[in-house]
Amino acid sequence: MKEKSKAIKFAFPLYDEIDDSLANITAVYLRVSTDMQAQEGYGLDVQYNAIERYVKAFDIPNPIIFIDDGYTGVNDERPAFKKMLALMKVGRIKFVIAYSLDRVGRTQMLILRFLKEDCVKAGCDFLAVKENVDSRNKQTYMILISILSMFAELDHDSIVAKLTLGREQRASEGHWKGGGIPPYGYTYSKEADNLVVDEVAAKNIKRIFDMYVGGGYSPRQIAEILGLSGDTTVFNILKNRTYLGEITFRGKQYKGKHTPLITEETFKEAQALIKKNGNSHGPSKYLLSSLLFCGNCGAKMRYMKWGKGKNAKLKILCYSRFPSSKEQLVKNADCPNFVYDAEQVEEIAAAKLMEFAVKYSEDLGDKQLIEGDIISILNKRLETLKTEYQRCLNAYRKIGDENILEQAADVDREYKKVERDILEERQKQTILEKIDKDNNVIKSLPATWQKMSDGEKQKIMRNIIGKIVLTTGTMRLVLNKTQYEKTLSSE
């Protein structure tokens, strides 16, 4: 406490003089930041005299002086104020009296937090003598709280608007806008101030476009093969112009400074195919539908009825040889591949799948999947970042330094990254659970296959097999899960 504060004769004891056993304290809070405030009528003597008259007139018990002489009200870094809050939290203070609201703080957010959070949690009443703001008068007090909340919300909105404006400017300059989750395939580098390629994920992005545009896979199949959350995720990737090297912000496209992952031609082909297919792919009734590929030219293969009437048989043939209405699937009009009997192909594929099921079950043994507590750790990190982000916003409100906004944006980016990490971990755990379920299915496959419906058999085929390649009389089954660790073949 400064010397000029000590020069004032108080009838009440100071907070640093009271006994630890004293309870039901009435905190008389006084604050002045400069000598100029004393000249403007906010001097400590003016504040104290007004409060003293009230305390004596209403016989208020246990008045104790908490005085901050020479401390600003734009933050709560004040020794007496912090001591007062500490005593409120342990229930020793039941009433706080200040000369005016601005003695508590100079910002709406700080005042609101003190009245709405600190006092409420402590079960402590509050009175501002000058404005006659009294928490014991519930009607007028709640009106004040509402007004302060409105101004605090406007204050918060103005900060958010500044952050948004900064992100829009970053996007227009070709930088990742920040404040969100970087698209799958990229990470954000603070050092480069840009999106950088995640080599592992980027390979999957290229695979997604190749499988959809050139391979004829549906988004649902792509999601299953690559372990993504669903066909919606695949559609969103296929429509995302970030992979062209662009930045999108609020519906506007800007030339980005990051590395593109696909070409303009590939992207246009994908959009045309999405439009043509109506954004959906209906299931086929045939066992191996959508799994069959020509080993000679690389085109998809399809089922086709061969012949008429009772003599009609189901065949499997290459799109290049019989393009029908899907000329875009033709790879080589001179493809020499055979026309196959569908029933024989299905029998061979099912037989090789049973062989695999037996071998896989033997290799698997009694291995158990172990799931770590990674998500719990990430959630704790998320809470820390949330607190740090709020601290930055509060600091900006108090100081007004634009650099703090950039710090807030950095924290927000990190927050979004951790959110993405949590999502990925949950997806991994979902995949692990699915693998565990698949393992049980595979173990029992030889005994249950003949009892399954056609739909169940088709689902099992698509779940385990990525594609079936037919090459002039030979068959190769490619599994779509890396944990199966092998490719099946049949001559």
C-alpha positions as CSV (number, residue, x, y, z in Angstrom):
1,M,0.0,0.0,0.0
2,K,1.3,3.4,-0.9
3,E,2.1,6.1,1.6
4,K,-0.7,8.5,0.5
5,S,-3.2,5.7,1.2
6,K,-1.8,5.3,4.7
7,A,-2.2,9.0,5.3
8,I,-6.0,8.6,5.2
9,K,-7.6,7.8,8.6
10,F,-9.9,4.8,8.3
11,A,-12.4,3.9,10.9
12,F,-12.3,0.4,9.7
13,P,-9.4,-2.1,9.7
14,L,-7.3,-2.9,6.6
15,Y,-7.5,-6.3,5.0
16,D,-3.8,-7.1,5.8
17,E,-4.5,-6.5,9.5
18,I,-7.4,-8.8,10.1
19,D,-7.4,-12.0,12.1
20,D,-7.7,-15.3,10.2
21,S,-10.7,-16.2,12.3
22,L,-12.9,-13.3,11.2
23,A,-15.9,-14.3,9.1
24,N,-19.0,-12.6,7.6
25,I,-16.8,-9.8,6.4
26,T,-18.1,-6.8,4.6
27,A,-15.4,-5.9,2.0
28,V,-15.1,-2.1,1.4
29,Y,-13.3,-1.9,-1.9
30,L,-11.5,1.2,-2.8
31,R,-9.4,1.8,-5.9
32,V,-7.7,4.7,-7.6
33,S,-5.2,4.4,-10.5
34,T,-3.8,8.0,-10.8
35,D,-3.6,11.3,-9.0
36,M,-5.8,12.7,-11.8
37,Q,-8.7,10.5,-10.6
38,A,-8.6,12.2,-7.2
39,Q,-8.9,15.6,-9.0
40,E,-11.9,14.2,-10.9
41,G,-13.8,13.2,-7.7
42,Y,-12.6,9.6,-7.5
43,G,-10.1,10.1,-4.7
44,L,-9.8,7.5,-2.0
45,D,-11.2,9.9,0.5
46,V,-14.3,10.6,-1.6
47,Q,-14.9,6.9,-2.1
48,Y,-14.3,6.0,1.6
49,N,-16.4,8.8,3.0
50,A,-19.4,7.8,0.9
51,I,-19.1,4.2,1.9
52,E,-18.5,5.0,5.6
53,R,-21.7,7.0,5.8
54,Y,-23.7,4.0,4.3
55,V,-22.0,1.5,6.6
56,K,-22.8,3.5,9.7
57,A,-26.3,4.4,8.7
58,F,-27.3,0.8,8.1
59,D,-25.1,-0.7,10.8
60,I,-23.2,-3.0,8.4
61,P,-21.2,-5.7,10.3
62,N,-17.5,-6.3,10.0
63,P,-16.4,-3.7,7.5
64,I,-12.8,-4.3,6.2
65,I,-10.9,-2.0,3.8
66,F,-9.5,-3.5,0.7
67,I,-7.6,-0.8,-1.1
68,D,-5.7,-0.7,-4.4
69,D,-3.9,2.6,-4.7
70,G,-2.3,3.2,-8.1
71,Y,-3.7,0.1,-10.0
72,T,-5.5,0.2,-13.3
73,G,-9.1,-1.2,-13.6
74,V,-8.6,-2.7,-17.0
75,N,-7.4,-6.0,-15.5
76,D,-7.7,-7.8,-12.2
77,E,-4.0,-7.9,-11.4
78,R,-4.5,-5.9,-8.2
79,P,-3.3,-7.2,-4.8
80,A,-6.3,-6.2,-2.7
81,F,-8.8,-7.2,-5.3
82,K,-7.2,-10.7,-5.6
83,K,-7.2,-11.0,-1.8
84,M,-10.8,-10.1,-1.7
85,L,-11.7,-12.7,-4.4
86,A,-9.7,-15.3,-2.4
87,L,-11.7,-14.6,0.8
88,M,-14.9,-14.6,-1.2
89,K,-14.2,-18.1,-2.6
90,V,-13.7,-19.6,0.9
91,G,-16.9,-17.9,2.1
92,R,-15.5,-15.4,4.5
93,I,-16.9,-12.3,2.7
94,K,-20.6,-12.0,2.5
95,F,-21.0,-8.4,1.3
96,V,-18.9,-6.2,-1.1
97,I,-19.4,-2.4,-1.2
98,A,-17.7,-0.2,-3.7
99,Y,-18.1,3.5,-4.5
100,S,-19.1,2.8,-8.1
101,L,-19.0,0.0,-10.7
102,D,-15.9,1.3,-12.4
103,R,-13.9,0.9,-9.2
104,V,-14.4,-2.9,-9.6
105,G,-13.3,-2.7,-13.3
106,R,-13.0,-0.6,-16.4
107,T,-14.4,-3.1,-18.8
108,Q,-17.9,-4.6,-19.1
109,M,-16.5,-8.1,-19.2
110,L,-14.6,-7.7,-16.0
111,I,-17.5,-6.1,-14.2
112,L,-19.9,-8.7,-15.5
113,R,-17.6,-11.6,-14.5
114,F,-17.3,-10.2,-11.0
115,L,-21.0,-9.7,-10.5
116,K,-22.4,-12.7,-12.4
117,E,-19.7,-15.3,-11.5
118,D,-17.6,-14.3,-8.5
119,C,-20.3,-12.9,-6.4
120,V,-22.9,-15.5,-7.3
121,K,-20.5,-18.4,-6.7
122,A,-19.5,-17.0,-3.3
123,G,-23.1,-16.2,-2.3
124,C,-22.0,-12.6,-1.8
125,D,-24.1,-9.5,-2.1
126,F,-22.8,-6.3,-3.9
127,L,-23.5,-2.6,-3.6
128,A,-22.2,0.3,-5.7
129,V,-23.1,3.4,-3.6
130,K,-22.9,6.1,-6.3
131,E,-25.2,4.3,-8.8
132,N,-27.3,2.5,-6.1
133,V,-26.7,-0.8,-7.8
134,D,-27.7,-3.3,-5.1
135,S,-27.8,-7.1,-5.7
136,R,-30.5,-7.4,-3.0
137,N,-32.9,-5.5,-5.3
138,K,-33.3,-8.4,-7.7
139,Q,-35.4,-6.6,-10.3
140,T,-33.2,-3.6,-11.1
141,Y,-30.1,-5.7,-10.5
142,M,-31.0,-8.3,-13.2
143,I,-31.8,-5.4,-15.6
144,L,-28.2,-4.2,-15.0
145,I,-26.8,-7.6,-15.6
146,S,-28.7,-7.9,-18.8
147,I,-27.4,-4.6,-20.1
148,L,-23.8,-5.5,-19.1
149,S,-24.2,-8.9,-20.8
150,M,-25.4,-7.1,-24.0
151,F,-22.4,-4.8,-24.1
152,A,-20.1,-7.7,-23.3
153,E,-21.6,-9.7,-26.2
154,L,-21.0,-6.7,-28.5
155,D,-17.5,-6.5,-27.2
156,H,-16.9,-10.2,-28.0
157,D,-18.6,-9.9,-31.4
158,S,-16.2,-7.0,-32.4
159,I,-13.2,-9.2,-31.5
160,V,-14.6,-12.1,-33.5
161,A,-15.2,-9.7,-36.4
162,K,-11.6,-8.6,-36.3
163,L,-10.5,-12.2,-36.3
164,T,-12.7,-13.0,-39.3
165,L,-11.4,-9.9,-41.2
166,G,-7.9,-11.1,-40.6
167,R,-8.7,-14.6,-41.9
168,E,-10.3,-13.2,-45.0
169,Q,-7.2,-11.1,-45.7
170,R,-5.0,-14.2,-45.2
171,A,-7.2,-16.1,-47.7
172,S,-7.0,-13.3,-50.3
173,E,-3.2,-13.4,-50.0
174,G,-3.1,-17.2,-50.6
175,H,-2.5,-18.3,-47.0
176,W,-4.6,-20.8,-45.1
177,K,-7.2,-18.8,-43.4
178,G,-6.6,-20.2,-39.9
179,G,-9.0,-20.9,-37.2
180,G,-10.2,-24.2,-38.7
181,I,-9.2,-27.8,-39.4
182,P,-6.8,-28.0,-42.3
183,P,-8.2,-30.3,-45.1
184,Y,-7.3,-33.9,-44.9
185,G,-4.0,-34.3,-46.9
186,Y,-2.4,-31.2,-45.4
187,T,-1.2,-29.9,-42.0
188,Y,-0.6,-26.3,-41.0
189,S,3.0,-25.2,-40.5
190,K,3.4,-22.1,-38.4
191,E,7.0,-21.7,-39.6
192,A,5.9,-21.7,-43.3
193,D,2.7,-19.9,-42.4
194,N,1.0,-22.1,-44.9
195,L,-0.5,-25.5,-45.6
196,V,2.1,-28.2,-46.1
197,V,1.5,-31.6,-47.6
198,D,1.0,-34.6,-45.3
199,E,2.6,-37.2,-47.5
200,V,0.7,-40.2,-46.1
201,A,-2.7,-38.6,-46.2
202,A,-1.9,-36.9,-49.6
203,K,-1.5,-40.4,-51.1
204,N,-5.0,-41.3,-50.0
205,I,-6.4,-38.1,-51.5
206,K,-4.8,-39.0,-54.9
207,R,-6.1,-42.6,-54.5
208,I,-9.7,-41.3,-53.8
209,F,-9.7,-39.3,-57.0
210,D,-8.1,-42.1,-59.0
211,M,-10.5,-44.7,-57.6
212,Y,-13.6,-42.5,-58.3
213,V,-12.6,-41.1,-61.7
214,G,-10.7,-44.0,-63.2
215,G,-11.4,-47.0,-61.1
216,G,-15.2,-46.8,-61.0
217,Y,-15.4,-47.2,-57.2
218,S,-18.4,-45.6,-55.4
219,P,-17.8,-43.2,-52.5
220,R,-19.1,-45.8,-50.1
221,Q,-16.6,-48.4,-51.4
222,I,-13.8,-45.9,-51.2
223,A,-14.6,-45.0,-47.6
224,E,-14.6,-48.7,-46.7
225,I,-11.4,-49.5,-48.5
226,L,-9.5,-46.5,-47.1
227,G,-11.0,-46.6,-43.6
228,L,-12.8,-43.2,-43.8
229,S,-15.9,-42.4,-41.8
230,G,-18.3,-42.7,-44.7
231,D,-19.3,-41.7,-48.3
232,T,-20.1,-38.2,-47.2
233,T,-16.5,-37.7,-46.2
234,V,-15.4,-38.9,-49.7
235,F,-17.9,-36.6,-51.4
236,N,-16.6,-33.7,-49.4
237,I,-13.0,-34.5,-50.5
238,L,-14.0,-34.9,-54.1
239,K,-15.7,-31.4,-54.1
240,N,-12.9,-29.6,-52.1
241,R,-11.1,-27.1,-54.3
242,T,-8.2,-26.8,-51.8
243,Y,-6.7,-29.8,-53.5
244,L,-6.4,-27.7,-56.7
245,G,-4.2,-25.2,-54.8
246,E,-7.1,-22.8,-53.9
247,I,-8.2,-21.3,-50.7
248,T,-12.0,-21.0,-50.0
249,F,-13.3,-18.4,-47.6
250,R,-17.0,-17.7,-47.2
251,G,-17.8,-19.0,-50.6
252,K,-15.0,-17.1,-52.4
253,Q,-12.0,-18.8,-54.1
254,Y,-8.5,-17.4,-53.9
255,K,-5.3,-18.6,-55.5
256,G,-3.4,-20.4,-52.7
257,K,0.3,-20.6,-52.0
258,H,0.2,-24.3,-51.0
259,T,1.0,-27.3,-53.2
260,P,-1.9,-28.8,-55.2
261,L,-2.6,-32.5,-54.8
262,I,-4.6,-33.0,-58.0
263,T,-4.9,-31.5,-61.5
264,E,-7.7,-29.3,-62.8
265,E,-8.5,-32.0,-65.3
266,T,-9.0,-34.7,-62.7
267,F,-11.1,-32.4,-60.5
268,K,-13.4,-31.5,-63.5
269,E,-13.8,-35.2,-64.3
270,A,-14.8,-35.9,-60.7
271,Q,-17.4,-33.1,-60.7
272,A,-18.8,-34.3,-64.0
273,L,-19.1,-37.9,-62.7
274,I,-20.7,-36.7,-59.4
275,K,-23.3,-34.8,-61.5
276,K,-23.9,-37.7,-63.8
277,N,-24.3,-40.2,-61.0
278,G,-26.6,-37.9,-59.0
279,N,-24.3,-38.1,-56.0
280,S,-25.3,-41.6,-55.2
281,H,-24.5,-45.2,-56.2
282,G,-27.2,-47.8,-55.7
283,P,-26.3,-51.3,-54.7
284,S,-26.2,-54.1,-57.3
285,K,-27.8,-57.5,-56.7
286,Y,-24.8,-59.4,-58.1
287,L,-22.2,-60.9,-55.7
288,L,-19.1,-59.3,-57.3
289,S,-20.6,-56.2,-58.7
290,S,-18.2,-53.1,-58.6
291,L,-15.3,-55.4,-57.6
292,L,-14.3,-56.6,-61.0
293,F,-11.5,-55.1,-63.1
294,C,-9.9,-56.1,-66.4
295,G,-6.2,-57.1,-66.0
296,N,-5.5,-56.4,-69.7
297,C,-6.6,-52.8,-70.1
298,G,-7.5,-51.7,-66.5
299,A,-11.2,-51.0,-67.2
300,K,-14.1,-52.1,-65.0
301,M,-15.9,-55.3,-65.8
302,R,-19.6,-55.8,-65.5
303,Y,-22.3,-58.5,-65.4
304,M,-24.3,-59.0,-68.6
305,K,-27.1,-61.4,-69.6
306,W,-25.9,-63.5,-72.5
307,G,-28.5,-65.0,-74.8
308,K,-32.3,-65.0,-74.6
309,G,-35.0,-66.8,-72.7
310,K,-34.2,-70.1,-70.9
311,N,-30.8,-70.3,-72.6
312,A,-29.7,-66.9,-71.3
313,K,-26.6,-67.0,-69.0
314,L,-24.9,-64.4,-66.8
315,K,-21.5,-63.4,-68.1
316,I,-18.7,-61.1,-66.9
317,L,-17.1,-58.9,-69.5
318,C,-14.8,-55.9,-69.9
319,Y,-16.4,-52.4,-70.5
320,S,-13.7,-51.7,-73.2
321,R,-15.1,-54.6,-75.3
322,F,-18.7,-53.8,-74.6
323,P,-19.0,-50.1,-73.7
324,S,-22.8,-49.9,-73.9
325,S,-23.9,-46.5,-72.6
326,K,-20.7,-45.9,-70.4
327,E,-18.2,-45.0,-73.0
328,Q,-16.2,-43.0,-70.4
329,L,-15.2,-46.4,-68.9
330,V,-13.5,-47.6,-72.0
331,K,-9.7,-48.0,-71.6
332,N,-8.8,-49.9,-74.8
333,A,-11.3,-50.7,-77.5
334,D,-9.0,-53.5,-78.7
335,C,-8.9,-55.2,-75.3
336,P,-8.4,-59.0,-75.8
337,N,-9.8,-60.1,-72.5
338,F,-12.2,-63.1,-72.3
339,V,-15.9,-63.2,-71.6
340,Y,-16.3,-65.1,-68.4
341,D,-19.0,-67.3,-66.9
342,A,-20.3,-65.4,-63.9
343,E,-21.2,-68.4,-61.9
344,Q,-17.7,-69.9,-62.3
345,V,-16.0,-66.6,-61.3
346,E,-18.2,-66.3,-58.2
347,E,-17.5,-69.9,-57.2
348,I,-13.7,-69.4,-57.5
349,A,-13.8,-66.1,-55.7
350,A,-15.8,-67.6,-52.8
351,A,-13.5,-70.6,-52.6
352,K,-10.4,-68.4,-52.4
353,L,-12.1,-66.3,-49.8
354,M,-12.8,-69.4,-47.6
355,E,-9.1,-70.4,-48.0
356,F,-8.1,-67.0,-46.9
357,A,-10.5,-67.1,-43.9
358,V,-8.9,-70.3,-42.6
359,K,-5.4,-69.1,-43.1
360,Y,-6.1,-65.7,-41.6
361,S,-7.8,-67.2,-38.5
362,E,-4.7,-69.4,-37.9
363,D,-2.4,-66.4,-38.3
364,L,-4.5,-64.2,-36.0
365,G,-4.6,-66.7,-33.2
366,D,-5.6,-65.0,-29.9
367,K,-4.2,-61.6,-30.6
368,Q,-6.0,-58.8,-28.8
369,L,-6.4,-55.2,-30.0
370,I,-5.0,-52.7,-27.5
371,E,-6.6,-49.2,-27.4
372,G,-4.7,-46.5,-25.6
373,D,-6.1,-43.6,-23.6
374,I,-5.0,-41.1,-26.2
375,I,-8.4,-39.4,-26.5
376,S,-8.4,-38.6,-22.8
377,I,-5.0,-36.9,-23.1
378,L,-6.1,-34.9,-26.1
379,N,-9.3,-33.8,-24.3
380,K,-7.2,-32.4,-21.5
381,R,-5.1,-30.6,-24.0
382,L,-8.3,-29.2,-25.6
383,E,-9.4,-27.8,-22.2
384,T,-6.0,-26.1,-21.7
385,L,-6.2,-24.5,-25.2
386,K,-9.8,-23.4,-24.5
387,T,-8.7,-21.6,-21.4
388,E,-5.6,-20.1,-23.2
389,Y,-7.9,-18.8,-26.0
390,Q,-10.2,-17.1,-23.5
391,R,-7.2,-15.7,-21.7
392,C,-6.0,-14.1,-25.0
393,L,-9.4,-12.6,-25.7
394,N,-9.5,-11.2,-22.2
395,A,-6.0,-9.8,-22.5
396,Y,-7.0,-8.1,-25.8
397,R,-10.0,-6.5,-24.2
398,K,-7.8,-5.2,-21.4
399,I,-4.8,-4.0,-23.5
400,G,-6.1,-3.7,-27.0
401,D,-2.9,-4.9,-28.5
402,E,-3.5,-6.3,-32.1
403,N,-0.6,-8.8,-31.6
404,I,-2.7,-10.6,-28.9
405,L,-5.3,-11.3,-31.6
406,E,-2.7,-13.1,-33.6
407,Q,-1.8,-15.1,-30.5
408,A,-5.5,-16.0,-30.1
409,A,-5.6,-17.1,-33.7
410,D,-2.5,-19.3,-33.2
411,V,-4.2,-20.9,-30.1
412,D,-7.4,-21.3,-32.1
413,R,-5.5,-23.1,-34.9
414,E,-3.9,-25.4,-32.4
415,Y,-7.3,-26.0,-30.8
416,K,-8.8,-27.0,-34.1
417,K,-5.8,-29.3,-34.8
418,V,-6.4,-31.1,-31.5
419,E,-10.0,-31.4,-32.4
420,R,-9.0,-33.0,-35.6
421,D,-6.6,-35.4,-33.8
422,I,-9.4,-36.4,-31.4
423,L,-11.7,-37.1,-34.5
424,E,-8.9,-39.1,-36.1
425,E,-8.3,-41.1,-32.9
426,R,-12.1,-41.8,-32.6
427,Q,-12.1,-43.0,-36.2
428,K,-9.1,-45.2,-35.5
429,Q,-10.8,-46.7,-32.6
430,T,-14.0,-47.2,-34.7
431,I,-11.8,-48.9,-37.3
432,L,-10.2,-51.1,-34.6
433,E,-13.6,-52.1,-33.3
434,K,-14.6,-52.9,-36.9
435,I,-11.5,-54.9,-37.5
436,D,-12.2,-56.8,-34.3
437,K,-15.7,-57.5,-35.5
438,D,-14.4,-58.4,-39.0
439,N,-11.9,-60.8,-37.4
440,N,-14.7,-62.7,-35.7
441,V,-16.7,-62.8,-38.9
442,I,-13.7,-64.1,-40.9
443,K,-13.1,-66.8,-38.3
444,S,-16.6,-68.1,-38.6
445,L,-16.9,-67.6,-42.4
446,P,-16.3,-71.2,-43.6
447,A,-19.1,-72.4,-41.3
448,T,-21.6,-69.6,-42.0
449,W,-21.1,-68.8,-45.7
450,Q,-23.7,-71.1,-47.1
451,K,-26.3,-70.0,-44.5
452,M,-25.9,-66.3,-45.5
453,S,-28.3,-64.4,-47.8
454,D,-27.1,-63.1,-51.1
455,G,-27.0,-59.6,-49.6
456,E,-24.9,-60.7,-46.6
457,K,-22.5,-62.5,-48.9
458,Q,-22.1,-59.4,-51.1
459,K,-21.5,-57.3,-48.0
460,I,-18.8,-59.7,-46.8
461,M,-17.1,-59.7,-50.2
462,R,-17.0,-55.9,-50.4
463,N,-15.8,-55.7,-46.8
464,I,-12.8,-58.0,-47.3
465,I,-12.0,-57.7,-51.0
466,G,-10.8,-54.4,-52.6
467,K,-11.0,-55.7,-56.2
468,I,-10.9,-58.8,-58.4
469,V,-8.7,-58.6,-61.4
470,L,-9.4,-60.9,-64.3
471,T,-6.6,-61.3,-66.9
472,T,-7.2,-63.7,-69.8
473,G,-8.1,-66.7,-67.8
474,T,-6.5,-65.8,-64.4
475,M,-8.0,-64.3,-61.3
476,R,-6.4,-62.1,-58.7
477,L,-8.1,-61.1,-55.5
478,V,-6.8,-57.9,-53.9
479,L,-7.8,-57.4,-50.3
480,N,-8.9,-53.9,-49.2
481,K,-7.6,-53.9,-45.6
482,T,-3.9,-53.6,-44.9
483,Q,-4.2,-55.8,-41.8
484,Y,-5.0,-58.8,-44.1
485,E,-1.4,-58.4,-45.4
486,K,-1.6,-60.5,-48.5
487,T,-3.1,-60.8,-52.0
488,L,-4.9,-63.9,-53.1
489,S,-4.4,-65.3,-56.6
490,S,-6.0,-68.1,-58.6
491,E,-4.7,-69.5,-61.9
